[in-house]
Amino acid sequence: MYRLTDRNRSIGEMFSSIAPRYDFLNRLLSLGVDRRWRRLAVAETVPPTGGKFLDVATGTADMALEILRQKGGGASVAGVDISLAMMRIGKEKCGNTAGAGRVLFVRAPGEALPFRDASFDSACVAFGIRNMADRERGLREICRAVRPGGRVVVLEFSSPPGTVFGALYRFYFRSVLPRIGGIFSRGSAYAYLPESVRAFPEPPAFAERMRAAGCASVTHRPLTFGIVTLYVGVR
């Protein structure tokens, strides 16, 4: 039995506080590239059409809606998050699209998913795995919920290499991004972002954690000069 920790609660409260401006700031701060990242991530999932999908840390349902867009009318998604405010916005977005009735929203931490083993064809988590209080447990839970042969796909921020671009990006990420975020929303949330990315494992180390959690094989590749890394594991 998993009990919510203070970290779980504080992360949930933080995201609830920025929920009304979350989508706007995602587009602004990423210059719209976040849409491409999600498209590439969903393209790695199976099956190519139809299927049952799990979206952990679903937030405002951008990933869930991309799954439905790519997989067609036979697909369904279970979206899990600990922030009711984020999911409330996600439900509104789904209600205004063809996704109405095809996304089930469930409030739960990633460390304790309320689903049976092998319930899904594939699972995704976009920019949420680093926020889990117990990351290894969360990975085990995600793998448990995916059928053998299915995919576990993770999108997460990383630190781009390179002396020039890497230095410029780190300056933007640590100094500019929190100030812009603070203008439109709760400043502490966007100060937390670069801190959490710095504390996240390097791609080879995180890929190894996915293998330890239950993925038979894991690949990873950088997107947009290494700003983001896309991890794909086969259950």
C-alpha positions as CSV (number, residue, x, y, z in Angstrom):
1,M,0.0,0.0,0.0
2,Y,1.5,3.3,-1.1
3,R,0.9,6.4,1.0
4,L,1.2,9.9,-0.5
5,T,4.3,11.6,0.8
6,D,4.8,15.3,1.5
7,R,6.6,15.5,-1.8
8,N,3.7,14.0,-3.7
9,R,1.3,16.5,-2.1
10,S,3.5,19.5,-2.7
11,I,4.1,18.6,-6.3
12,G,0.3,18.1,-6.8
13,E,-0.4,21.5,-5.2
14,M,2.2,23.2,-7.2
15,F,0.9,22.0,-10.5
16,S,-2.7,22.8,-9.5
17,S,-1.6,26.3,-8.8
18,I,-0.3,26.8,-12.3
19,A,-3.0,24.8,-14.1
20,P,-4.8,27.8,-15.7
21,R,-1.7,29.0,-17.4
22,Y,0.1,25.7,-17.9
23,D,-0.7,25.1,-21.6
24,F,0.0,28.7,-22.6
25,L,3.4,28.6,-20.8
26,N,4.3,25.3,-22.4
27,R,3.8,26.7,-25.9
28,L,5.6,30.0,-25.0
29,L,8.6,28.6,-23.2
30,S,9.2,25.8,-25.7
31,L,8.4,28.0,-28.7
32,G,5.8,25.4,-29.6
33,V,8.3,22.6,-30.0
34,D,6.7,20.6,-27.2
35,R,4.0,19.5,-29.7
36,R,6.6,17.9,-31.9
37,W,8.1,16.1,-28.9
38,R,4.8,14.5,-28.1
39,R,4.1,13.5,-31.7
40,L,7.5,11.7,-31.8
41,A,6.8,10.0,-28.5
42,V,3.4,8.7,-29.4
43,A,4.7,7.4,-32.7
44,E,6.9,5.0,-30.7
45,T,3.9,3.3,-29.0
46,V,2.1,0.2,-30.2
47,P,-0.2,-0.8,-31.8
48,P,-0.1,1.7,-34.7
49,T,-3.9,2.0,-34.7
50,G,-6.5,1.3,-31.9
51,G,-5.3,0.0,-28.6
52,K,-5.4,0.7,-24.9
53,F,-3.0,3.3,-23.6
54,L,-1.9,4.6,-20.2
55,D,-0.8,8.2,-19.8
56,V,0.9,8.8,-16.5
57,A,1.1,12.4,-15.2
58,T,-1.5,13.2,-17.9
59,G,-1.9,16.8,-16.7
60,T,-4.0,18.8,-19.2
61,A,-4.2,15.7,-21.5
62,D,-2.0,16.9,-24.3
63,M,-0.4,13.5,-24.5
64,A,-3.7,11.7,-24.3
65,L,-5.2,13.7,-27.1
66,E,-2.1,13.1,-29.3
67,I,-2.5,9.4,-28.7
68,L,-6.1,9.6,-29.9
69,R,-5.1,11.7,-32.9
70,Q,-2.5,9.2,-34.1
71,K,-4.2,5.9,-33.1
72,G,-7.7,6.6,-34.5
73,G,-11.2,5.9,-33.3
74,G,-10.5,2.5,-31.8
75,A,-8.0,3.8,-29.2
76,S,-8.7,4.6,-25.6
77,V,-6.6,6.3,-22.9
78,A,-6.4,6.1,-19.1
79,G,-5.0,9.4,-17.9
80,V,-3.5,9.4,-14.4
81,D,-2.4,12.4,-12.3
82,I,-2.4,13.7,-8.7
83,S,-3.6,17.2,-9.6
84,L,-7.4,17.5,-10.0
85,A,-7.0,21.1,-11.3
86,M,-4.8,19.9,-14.2
87,M,-7.1,17.0,-15.0
88,R,-10.2,19.3,-14.9
89,I,-8.7,21.3,-17.7
90,G,-7.8,18.1,-19.5
91,K,-11.4,16.9,-19.3
92,E,-12.6,20.2,-20.8
93,K,-10.2,19.9,-23.7
94,C,-11.3,16.3,-24.4
95,G,-14.9,17.2,-24.2
96,N,-14.4,19.8,-26.9
97,T,-12.8,17.2,-29.3
98,A,-13.4,13.8,-30.7
99,G,-11.7,12.5,-27.5
100,A,-14.9,12.9,-25.5
101,G,-15.6,9.6,-23.7
102,R,-12.4,8.0,-24.8
103,V,-10.1,9.3,-22.1
104,L,-10.7,8.1,-18.5
105,F,-9.2,10.4,-15.9
106,V,-8.0,8.8,-12.6
107,R,-6.5,10.6,-9.7
108,A,-3.6,8.5,-8.4
109,P,0.1,8.8,-7.9
110,G,2.4,7.1,-10.5
111,E,3.8,5.0,-7.7
112,A,0.4,3.3,-7.1
113,L,-1.5,2.8,-10.3
114,P,-5.0,1.3,-9.8
115,F,-4.8,-1.1,-12.7
116,R,-4.3,-4.8,-13.1
117,D,-1.1,-6.2,-14.6
118,A,-0.7,-6.0,-18.4
119,S,-3.8,-3.8,-18.7
120,F,-2.4,-1.6,-21.5
121,D,-0.7,-2.0,-24.9
122,S,1.6,0.9,-24.2
123,A,2.3,3.6,-21.5
124,C,3.6,7.1,-21.8
125,V,4.8,9.6,-19.3
126,A,5.8,13.1,-20.6
127,F,7.8,15.4,-18.3
128,G,6.4,13.7,-15.2
129,I,8.7,10.9,-14.2
130,R,11.2,13.3,-12.5
131,N,8.4,14.6,-10.3
132,M,7.6,11.2,-8.7
133,A,8.7,10.9,-5.1
134,D,9.8,7.3,-5.6
135,R,10.9,7.2,-9.3
136,E,12.0,3.6,-9.2
137,R,8.7,2.4,-7.8
138,G,6.8,4.6,-10.4
139,L,8.8,2.9,-13.2
140,R,8.0,-0.5,-11.9
141,E,4.3,0.3,-11.7
142,I,4.2,1.6,-15.2
143,C,6.0,-1.5,-16.5
144,R,3.6,-3.7,-14.5
145,A,0.6,-2.2,-16.2
146,V,1.9,-2.8,-19.7
147,R,1.4,-6.1,-21.5
148,P,4.5,-8.1,-22.6
149,G,5.7,-6.8,-25.9
150,G,4.1,-3.4,-25.3
151,R,6.1,-0.2,-25.0
152,V,7.0,2.2,-22.2
153,V,7.7,5.6,-23.6
154,V,9.2,8.4,-21.5
155,L,9.8,12.1,-22.5
156,E,12.0,14.0,-20.1
157,F,14.1,17.1,-20.1
158,S,17.9,16.7,-20.2
159,S,21.0,18.9,-20.3
160,P,22.2,19.5,-23.8
161,P,25.9,18.9,-24.4
162,G,28.2,21.4,-26.1
163,T,30.2,24.4,-24.8
164,V,28.3,27.1,-26.7
165,F,24.7,25.8,-27.1
166,G,24.8,24.0,-23.8
167,A,25.9,27.1,-21.9
168,L,23.3,29.3,-23.7
169,Y,20.5,26.8,-22.9
170,R,21.5,26.5,-19.3
171,F,21.5,30.3,-18.9
172,Y,18.0,30.4,-20.5
173,F,16.7,27.4,-18.4
174,R,18.1,28.7,-15.1
175,S,17.7,32.4,-15.4
176,V,15.3,33.5,-18.1
177,L,12.7,30.7,-18.0
178,P,11.8,31.1,-14.3
179,R,11.4,34.9,-14.7
180,I,9.1,34.5,-17.7
181,G,7.1,31.8,-15.9
182,G,6.9,34.0,-12.8
183,I,5.3,36.8,-14.8
184,F,2.4,34.7,-15.9
185,S,2.1,32.2,-13.2
186,R,3.5,31.0,-9.8
187,G,7.2,31.7,-10.0
188,S,8.3,28.9,-7.6
189,A,7.0,26.3,-10.1
190,Y,9.3,27.5,-12.8
191,A,12.2,27.9,-10.4
192,Y,11.6,24.2,-9.5
193,L,11.9,23.1,-13.1
194,P,15.6,23.6,-13.7
195,E,16.4,22.3,-10.2
196,S,14.5,19.1,-10.9
197,V,16.2,18.6,-14.3
198,R,19.6,19.1,-12.8
199,A,18.9,16.3,-10.3
200,F,17.6,13.9,-13.0
201,P,19.9,11.1,-14.0
202,E,21.9,11.3,-17.3
203,P,20.2,9.4,-20.2
204,P,22.3,6.2,-20.0
205,A,21.7,5.9,-16.2
206,F,17.9,6.5,-16.6
207,A,17.7,3.9,-19.4
208,E,19.4,1.4,-17.0
209,R,16.7,2.2,-14.4
210,M,14.0,1.5,-17.0
211,R,15.6,-1.9,-17.6
212,A,15.7,-2.7,-13.9
213,A,12.1,-1.8,-13.6
214,G,11.0,-4.4,-16.2
215,C,11.8,-3.3,-19.7
216,A,13.5,-6.0,-21.8
217,S,15.3,-3.4,-23.9
218,V,15.6,0.4,-23.8
219,T,16.8,2.9,-26.4
220,H,17.2,6.6,-25.9
221,R,17.8,9.5,-28.3
222,P,18.1,13.3,-27.9
223,L,15.6,15.7,-29.4
224,T,16.2,19.3,-30.3
225,F,19.9,19.2,-29.6
226,G,19.5,17.3,-26.3
227,I,17.0,19.6,-24.6
228,V,14.7,16.6,-24.3
229,T,15.5,12.8,-24.3
230,L,13.0,10.2,-25.7
231,Y,13.3,6.8,-24.0
232,V,11.6,3.8,-25.5
233,G,11.4,0.5,-23.6
234,V,9.9,-2.9,-24.7
235,R,8.0,-4.6,-21.9
